[in-house]
Amino acid sequence: MANQFSGGWSPFHELSDEEKDVFIHGMEGFVGISYQPLVVATQVVAGCNYAFFCNAELESPGAAPYPAMVHMFRDLKGNVGITDIKSLAY
């Protein structure tokens, strides 16, 4: 995780191994669209918020990829969940 102060968002950066694990854990059981994280920004709170900028693709033949933002939260016990997903396609 990049250096930052409590409550502030870090700049977007390449994912560390820990951030990759958070993303994989948070996406467990999610079906229908595949997300490939490219960069992430983090916010330390009572746990950690993550904003993953991703390439998204509907899991169907011929589907075109599009940009998306996947927000996740990891609590102090290590539990991870998706808090929001937004398509950034215009």
Protein Blocks (a to p, Z undefined) as FASTA:
>chain_A
ZZddehiacddddddfklmmmmmmmmgoiahiacddfbdcddddedddddddddddddbe
hiacddddddddddfkopacdfbdcdfbZZ
